[in-house]
Amino acid sequence: MREHGIDRRAFLRGGAAAGVAAISLTACGTRSDQGTTRTKSSGPLVVRDIGGTYGAANRRAVYDPFSRETGIQIKVVNILHEQMIAQIKEGRPQFDVMDINMTHLALFKHEGVSEELDYDRLKNARNAGIAESLLTSHGVGKNYWASVLAYRTDAFGGKRPESWADFWSTGQFPGRRALQGSLDWPELEFALLADGVPLDELYPLDVDRAFAVLDDIKGSELAFWESGGVPGELLGRGKVVASSVWNGRVQSLVKDGSSLAYAWNGARRQSNGYGIPKRAANPEAAYRLIDFALRPEVQAHFARIHPEGPVVPAAYAHLSETAAAHLASSPGHLQSGFDLDVEWWVENGDALTRRWQTWAST
């Protein structure tokens, strides 16, 4: 669901260029019988996404329907961020659209390697109710995912932890628990929520207070995970009784019959998004794809296939209540969780990650 394990300092320094053959893209427009502008292209529109089940959902819900409507074929490449930035700085990006998370879109902006978006060319983003934090100058949000509190249903004699305060209450909910380690931004917000900070007063984070709260469960009571599949394994084997986990991962385990449940209260939301690299070969088609993906019905189609929530509220008119209940951006979950402040973390994240690593190792 997301991209992990990337050293942001290495990312900002750049890396070796990817060995992907350059593609020359030109296009001319024609009209279909339905009146939709179709394109005859000498090559495909090249989109960078992470592949896997996420890429397969993009193919079914976005790429193939877009190609049928426009005649523009989509080629997908999976290139590391360091390789992407190197290609762009060399003036030869071998992709036209970037599907990456909003944190990395912010980093691309700071590096000066992405185009400023022309929102006049994204009619489906205008007045669509998309959160302002996802309508950035160099990237637009695409779909939400979240880190939630998951737990074993057989661990607490029928009681269920429903908040991060419950997660921190080792007396009422005894047993070992786990939090995300250093593969991404540390989960300091959960400590502050456990200590009574309101959702709308989290940022700027009171870092010293957060680490003081973390001290309360440090040691034998707390483990750390560094890969998305690990929390489910720890919970499934009874190695921990509660853990933060990405919502799609735990939903899959619950669906498969695991003795697990999860709470949306205090969920930390993030979003994948679209950006366009500088000197993209086919920016016109890139804008058309992004705009297509922001249609409410397309957003809903993607959410039915992959457990990530629409950024366009009108998409929920196309989703059942059952489907909406499992998505991070449903109206109820928007009220009970919060959006990670990307700009705050981009500014402070590296220093805090180093502090976290020192704290966790001592």
C-alpha positions, 0 to 999 in steps of 0.5 A, spaced: 500 500 500 505 504 501 513 505 499 517 504 505 524 503 507 527 509 503 533 513 507 530 520 506 537 523 506 540 518 501 533 520 497 535 527 497 542 526 495 539 522 489 542 516 486 544 512 480 539 512 474 535 507 472 536 502 466 530 503 463 530 505 455 527 512 454 521 512 450 519 518 445 512 520 446 508 524 441 500 524 440 495 527 435 488 527 437 482 524 433 474 524 435 471 517 437 464 516 435 462 518 442 465 524 442 470 523 446 477 525 444 481 519 443 489 519 441 493 516 436 500 515 440 507 513 437 508 510 444 504 509 451 503 514 457 509 511 462 506 511 469 510 510 475 507 506 481 509 501 486 506 494 482 503 489 486 496 489 488 496 496 488 498 496 481 493 491 479 488 495 482 490 501 478 490 497 472 483 495 472 480 501 475 484 507 472 489 505 466 485 500 462 478 504 462 482 510 461 485 507 455 478 504 452 476 512 453 482 515 450 486 510 446 492 512 450 495 506 452 499 505 459 506 503 460 507 502 468 514 502 470 517 501 478 523 505 479 526 507 486 525 514 488 533 515 488 533 513 480 527 517 479 530 523 481 537 522 478 533 521 471 529 527 472 536 531 474 539 528 468 533 531 464 531 524 461 525 522 466 523 515 463 516 516 466 510 521 465 506 521 471 509 519 478 504 515 483 507 516 489 505 518 496 504 525 498 511 525 503 515 523 497 511 528 492 513 534 497 520 531 497 520 532 490 518 539 490 523 541 495 528 538 490 526 542 484 524 535 480 517 536 479 512 540 475 508 545 478 501 543 477 496 547 473 489 546 476 486 549 470 487 542 467 484 538 472 477 540 472 475 534 477 479 536 482 476 543 482 470 544 487 470 537 489 471 537 496 478 534 496 482 536 502 486 542 502 492 538 504 492 534 498 491 540 493 499 542 493 502 546 488 506 540 485 502 534 487 495 532 488 492 526 492 489 520 489 487 515 495 487 515 503 490 509 507 491 509 515 495 506 520 490 504 525 490 500 532 489 492 531 489 487 537 487 480 538 480 479 540 482 473 545 487 477 549 483 481 554 477 477 557 472 480 552 475 487 553 477 491 547 482 497 546 478 503 543 483 508 543 491 509 543 490 511 551 487 504 551 493 501 548 498 505 553 494 502 559 498 496 560 494 495 566 487 494 563 490 491 557 496 487 559 501 484 554 506 486 549 505 491 544 508 493 538 509 500 534 512 502 527 520 503 527 524 507 523 522 505 516 518 511 516 516 517 520 515 515 528 508 514 530 509 520 535 502 522 534 499 516 537 503 517 544 500 524 544 493 522 543 494 517 548 496 523 553 490 527 551 492 531 546 486 533 541 486 531 534 486 538 532 491 540 536 497 535 534 501 539 530 506 542 531 508 536 535 510 536 542 516 532 541 519 532 548 512 530 551 511 524 546 518 521 548 516 522 555 509 518 554 513 513 549 518 512 555 512 509 559 511 503 555 518 502 553 522 496 554 519 489 555 512 491 553 514 494 547 516 491 540 518 495 533 516 493 526 520 495 520 515 491 514 508 492 513 507 484 514 510 484 520 505 486 525 500 481 522 505 476 524 506 478 531 499 479 532 497 472 529 502 468 533 501 471 539 507 475 540 504 481 541 497 483 543 496 490 540 500 493 535 499 499 530 498 496 523 496 499 516 489 498 515 489 494 509 493 489 512 489 488 518 483 488 514 485 482 509 487 478 516 480 479 519 477 477 512 481 471 512 478 469 519 484 471 524 482 473 531 484 480 530 480 486 530 482 494 529 479 501 531 479 507 527 479 512 533 486 516 532 488 513 525 493 516 522 491 518 515 496 519 509 495 519 501 498 517 495 498 522 490 500 524 483 505 528 480 509 530 473 516 530 473 520 536 470 521 535 462 516 529 462 515 527 454 507 527 454 505 532 460 498 533 456 496 525 456 499 525 464 494 531 465 488 527 462 490 521 466 490 524 473 484 528 471 480 521 469 483 518 476 479 523 480 472 522 477 468 520 483 466 513 479 473 511 478 475 513 485 470 508 487 472 503 482 479 503 485 476 503 492 472 496 491 478 493 488 483 495 493 482 498 501 484 505 500 479 511 500 477 516 495 480 523 496 473 525 492 467 525 497 462 524 492 465 517 490 462 515 496 455 515 493 458 510 488 460 505 494 455 501 499 456 502 507 459 495 507 465 498 503 465 505 506 466 502 513 473 499 511 476 505 508 480 511 511 476 517 508 469 515 510 465 520 513 465 517 520 473 515 519 475 522 517 472 525 524 475 520 528 482 520 525 487 525 523 491 527 516 499 526 517 502 533 516 506 532 511 510 539 511 511 538 518 514 531 517 518 533 511 522 539 515 523 535 522 522 528 520 530 526 519 532 529 526 526 526 529 528 519 526 535 519 528 532 521 535 527 515 535 533 510 533 537 513 539 531 512 543 529 505 541 536 502 542 538 505 549 
